[in-house]
Amino acid sequence: MGIFERYLSVWVALSIFAGLLLGNLAPGLFQAIAGMEIAHINLPIAVFIWVMIFPMMVQVDFSSIRHVGDKPKGLALTLVVNWLIKPFTMAALGWLFFRVLFADLVDPQTASEYIAGMILLGVAPCTAMVFVWSQLTRGDANYTLVQVSVNDVIMVFAFAPIAALLLGVSNITVPWDTLVISVVLYVLLPLVAGVLTRRVLDSANDHEKLNDFLHKAKPFSVAGLLATVVLLFGFQAETIIANPLAIVLIAIPLLIQTYGIFAISYAAAHRMQLPHKIAAPACMIGTSNFFELAVAVAISLFGLHSGAALATVVGVLVEVPVMLSLVAFSNRTRHWFGAEA
């Protein structure tokens, strides 16, 4: 686990501080950047998101899908949690907190945007960081690759319909054209580009050129993430400084969702008698989020200054320390999963 993954929350926190500072010192600059849009897609943010996502997609080996039937129970757990449970519990928690419990603290329009951001996080299962969580729990690396690959294929077709359904249930108007464009731009095209790049780099099947590329691309991916965070908080600097409570309000349901989904997944894995090296990564995939995609789509649908964009970025801040705590718990309870552990 590199210094970036280990201290991701620190880097994000520093980027948040930089964004808030710069947003107040140079608001005109951020207004100019916010105006660089085509079809509701902010071009600087789109570039940073692509720089962030592309190396992650190159990591995914879709040839591993041919092993999808080798150990079906672990894959079934991941798919059920990711696509039949997690999006709906996230939407329910968003509605509960921002329509009921926090209704007096947030105006209805902002509450709707916070709910939307949470929904987008819930519909985007993790693609990249899950490899780190799998390694830290001594998971089966090949099986984790199968799970991520299958999830990515499903995401191409399921993300937009489920997001639209849940946004509609929450009484949020969904611009279908923007949602579809976002999925094509931030899921389909990076996936295709990743597959083609991997095929070219790994034509000898020795992984040497591939690993060298990924090593060199990693700093750019980090820079893309942090630059996105700086811009997002720069765009919303005045709003956040006027109401810092917003970060806390968003973080509370996100924490409950993350720990709750892990508890459901881990209990189900234990009941299904999965080996720990399959159970732990399966639960991590179901628990963590593809926050890069959620951020990009939130910006495209609701704008750079929206509560939805803010909610997805708070997801970045919350996720890493929470996931590390779950890794520690998983390792301490390895003996729950039988003699194989």
C-alpha positions in Angstrom: 0.0 0.0 0.0 1.7 3.2 -1.2 1.8 6.5 0.5 -1.1 7.8 -1.6 -3.5 5.0 -0.6 -2.4 5.0 3.0 -2.9 8.7 3.5 -5.6 9.5 1.0 -7.8 11.2 3.5 -4.9 13.5 4.5 -4.3 14.5 0.8 -8.0 15.0 0.3 -8.2 17.1 3.4 -5.3 19.3 2.3 -6.9 19.6 -1.1 -10.2 20.7 0.5 -8.3 23.3 2.5 -6.5 24.6 -0.6 -9.8 24.7 -2.5 -11.5 26.7 0.2 -8.6 29.1 0.5 -8.2 29.7 -3.2 -11.9 29.9 -3.7 -12.1 32.8 -1.3 -8.9 34.5 -2.5 -9.6 34.2 -6.3 -13.3 33.7 -6.9 -13.1 35.1 -10.4 -10.7 32.4 -11.5 -13.0 29.7 -10.3 -16.0 31.4 -12.0 -14.0 31.4 -15.3 -13.2 27.7 -14.9 -16.8 26.9 -14.1 -17.9 28.5 -17.4 -15.8 26.1 -19.5 -18.7 23.8 -20.3 -20.1 21.8 -23.3 -23.4 20.0 -23.0 -23.4 20.5 -19.2 -19.9 18.8 -19.0 -17.2 20.9 -17.4 -14.1 20.5 -19.6 -11.4 20.9 -16.9 -13.2 18.5 -14.5 -13.7 16.0 -17.4 -10.0 16.0 -18.2 -9.0 15.5 -14.5 -11.6 12.7 -14.1 -10.3 11.0 -17.2 -6.7 11.3 -16.0 -7.9 9.8 -12.7 -10.0 6.9 -14.1 -8.0 5.7 -17.1 -5.1 4.0 -15.3 -7.7 2.2 -13.1 -9.5 0.8 -16.1 -6.1 -0.4 -17.6 -5.7 -2.5 -14.4 -8.8 -4.5 -15.1 -8.3 -7.7 -17.1 -11.6 -8.6 -18.8 -10.3 -11.9 -20.0 -10.7 -13.0 -16.3 -14.5 -13.0 -16.9 -14.1 -16.5 -18.4 -13.6 -17.7 -14.8 -16.9 -16.2 -13.7 -18.4 -19.7 -12.9 -15.4 -21.0 -10.9 -16.7 -19.8 -7.5 -20.2 -18.4 -8.1 -21.2 -17.8 -4.5 -18.7 -15.0 -3.8 -19.6 -13.3 -7.1 -23.3 -13.7 -6.4 -22.9 -12.0 -3.0 -21.1 -9.1 -4.6 -23.7 -8.6 -7.3 -26.7 -8.8 -5.0 -25.1 -6.3 -2.6 -23.9 -3.9 -5.3 -27.1 -3.8 -7.5 -30.0 -5.0 -5.4 -29.3 -3.7 -1.9 -26.7 -0.9 -1.7 -28.2 1.7 -4.1 -31.6 1.4 -2.4 -30.4 1.6 1.2 -28.3 4.7 0.2 -31.4 6.4 -1.2 -33.4 5.4 1.8 -30.8 6.8 4.2 -30.6 10.0 2.2 -34.3 10.5 2.3 -34.5 9.7 6.1 -31.8 12.1 7.1 -32.4 15.0 4.7 -36.2 14.8 4.5 -36.9 13.9 8.1 -34.1 14.1 10.7 -32.2 17.0 9.2 -35.2 18.7 7.5 -34.9 21.8 9.8 -31.2 22.2 9.1 -31.2 22.1 5.3 -33.5 23.8 2.7 -35.5 21.4 0.5 -33.5 22.2 -2.7 -30.1 21.5 -1.1 -31.5 18.5 0.7 -32.5 17.1 -2.7 -29.0 17.6 -4.1 -27.4 15.9 -1.1 -29.7 12.9 -1.6 -28.8 12.9 -5.3 -25.1 12.8 -4.5 -25.5 10.0 -2.0 -27.5 8.0 -4.6 -24.8 8.4 -7.2 -22.3 7.1 -4.7 -24.5 4.1 -3.9 -25.0 3.2 -7.6 -21.2 3.2 -8.3 -19.4 0.1 -6.9 -15.7 0.4 -6.4 -13.3 -0.4 -9.3 -9.8 0.6 -8.2 -9.3 0.9 -4.5 -10.8 -2.5 -4.0 -7.6 -4.1 -5.2 -5.8 -2.4 -2.2 -8.5 -3.7 0.2 -8.2 -7.2 -1.2 -4.4 -7.2 -0.8 -4.6 -5.9 2.8 -7.0 -8.7 3.7 -4.9 -11.3 1.9 -7.8 -11.9 -0.5 -7.7 -14.0 -3.7 -6.3 -11.5 -6.2 -7.5 -13.4 -9.3 -11.0 -13.7 -7.9 -11.1 -10.1 -7.0 -10.2 -9.3 -10.6 -13.2 -11.4 -11.8 -15.5 -9.6 -9.4 -14.4 -6.1 -10.5 -14.5 -7.0 -14.2 -18.0 -8.3 -14.0 -19.1 -5.3 -12.0 -17.6 -2.9 -14.6 -19.5 -4.7 -17.4 -22.8 -4.5 -15.5 -22.1 -0.8 -14.6 -22.1 0.1 -18.3 -25.8 -1.0 -18.6 -27.2 -0.7 -15.1 -25.8 2.6 -13.7 -28.0 5.0 -15.7 -31.3 3.1 -15.2 -30.9 2.6 -11.5 -29.6 6.1 -10.9 -32.5 7.5 -12.9 -35.0 5.3 -11.0 -33.8 6.3 -7.6 -33.4 10.0 -8.5 -37.0 9.9 -9.7 -38.2 8.3 -6.6 -36.6 11.1 -4.6 -38.5 13.6 -6.7 -35.5 14.8 -8.6 -35.8 15.7 -12.2 -33.4 13.5 -14.3 -32.0 14.9 -17.5 -31.6 11.5 -19.3 -29.5 12.9 -22.1 -26.9 14.2 -19.6 -27.0 11.0 -17.6 -26.4 8.8 -20.6 -23.6 11.1 -21.9 -22.0 10.9 -18.5 -22.0 7.1 -18.5 -20.6 6.9 -22.0 -17.9 9.5 -21.2 -16.9 8.3 -17.7 -17.6 4.5 -17.9 -17.9 3.1 -21.4 -15.1 5.1 -23.1 -12.5 4.6 -20.3 -13.4 0.9 -20.2 -12.8 0.6 -24.0 -9.7 2.7 -23.9 -8.4 0.6 -20.9 -9.0 -2.7 -22.7 -7.3 -1.6 -25.9 -4.3 -0.1 -24.0 -3.9 -3.2 -21.9 -4.0 -5.4 -25.0 -1.3 -3.3 -26.7 0.9 -3.1 -23.6 0.5 -6.7 -22.5 0.7 -8.4 -25.9 3.6 -10.5 -24.7 1.5 -11.5 -21.6 4.5 -10.9 -19.3 3.0 -7.8 -17.6 6.3 -6.0 -17.8 5.3 -3.1 -20.0 1.8 -3.0 -18.4 3.2 -2.7 -14.9 5.7 -0.1 -16.0 2.9 2.0 -17.5 0.7 1.7 -14.4 3.6 2.7 -12.2 4.3 5.8 -14.4 0.6 6.7 -14.7 -0.2 6.5 -10.9 1.1 10.0 -10.1 -1.1 11.5 -12.8 -4.1 9.6 -11.4 -3.4 11.0 -8.0 -3.0 14.5 -9.4 -6.3 14.2 -11.2 -8.1 13.3 -8.0 -6.6 16.0 -5.9 -7.1 18.7 -8.6 -10.7 17.7 -8.9 -11.2 18.1 -5.1 -9.4 21.5 -5.2 -11.7 22.7 -7.9 -14.9 21.4 -6.3 -14.2 23.0 -3.0 -13.0 26.2 -4.7 -16.3 26.4 -6.6 -18.3 26.0 -3.3 -15.9 27.9 -1.0 -18.2 30.7 0.0 -21.1 28.3 0.6 -19.1 25.9 2.7 -17.5 28.6 4.9 -20.9 30.0 5.5 -22.2 26.6 6.5 -19.5 24.1 7.5 -22.1 22.0 9.2 -23.0 20.6 5.7 -19.9 18.4 5.7 -20.9 16.8 9.0 -24.5 16.3 8.0 -23.5 14.5 4.8 -20.9 12.4 6.5 -23.3 10.9 9.1 -25.6 8.9 6.7 -22.5 8.0 4.6 -20.9 6.4 7.7 -24.0 4.5 8.6 -24.4 3.3 5.0 -20.8 2.0 4.8 -20.7 0.2 8.1 -24.2 -1.1 7.6 -23.6 -2.6 4.1 -20.4 -4.2 5.4 -22.3 -5.8 8.3 -24.9 -7.2 5.9 -22.3 -8.5 3.5 -20.0 -10.0 6.1 -22.9 -11.8 7.9 -24.1 -13.2 4.5 -20.6 -14.4 3.6 -20.2 -16.1 6.9 -23.6 -17.8 6.5 -22.7 -18.9 3.0 -19.5 -20.4 4.4 -17.3 -18.6 1.9 -13.5 -18.9 2.5 -12.1 -15.7 4.0 -10.0 -14.9 1.0 -13.2 -14.7 -1.1 -15.5 -13.3 1.6 -13.3 -10.3 2.6 -12.8 -8.9 -0.9 -16.4 -9.5 -1.8 -17.6 -7.5 1.2 -15.1 -4.7 0.4 -16.3 -4.4 -3.2 -19.9 -4.1 -1.9 -19.0 -1.6 0.7 -16.7 0.9 -1.1 -17.7 3.2 -3.9 -16.4 4.3 -7.3 -16.3 7.9 -6.1 -14.5 9.2 -9.2 -17.5 8.3 -11.3 -20.0 9.6 -8.8 -18.2 13.0 -8.6 -18.1 13.3 -12.4 -21.8 12.4 -12.9 -22.9 14.7 -10.1 -21.1 17.6 -11.7 -22.6 16.8 -15.1 -26.2 16.4 -13.8 -26.3 19.1 -11.1 -23.4 21.4 -11.7 -20.1 22.3 -10.0 -21.7 24.3 -7.3 -24.3 21.8 -6.4 -24.9 19.9 -3.1 -24.8 16.7 -5.1 -21.1 17.4 -6.1 -20.3 18.3 -2.5 -21.9 15.0 -1.2 -19.8 12.9 -3.6 -16.6 14.6 -2.5 -17.4 14.1 1.2 -17.7 10.4 0.2 -14.0 10.5 -0.7 -13.1 12.0 2.6 -15.1 9.5 4.6 -14.4 6.3 2.7 -10.7 5.6 3.2 -10.4 5.8 7.0 -13.7 3.8 7.3 -12.5 1.1 4.8 -9.2 0.8 6.7 -11.1 0.2 9.9 -13.1 -2.5 8.1 -9.9 -4.1 6.8 -8.6 -4.3 10.4 -11.8 -5.8 11.6 -11.8 -8.4 8.7 -8.3 -9.5 9.5 -9.0 -9.8 13.2 -12.1 -12.0 12.5 -10.4 -14.3 9.9 -10.9 -17.3 12.2 -14.7 -16.9 11.9 -14.4 -18.4 8.4 -13.2 -21.9 9.4 -10.0 -23.9 9.2 -8.9 -22.6 5.7 -8.2 -19.2 7.3 
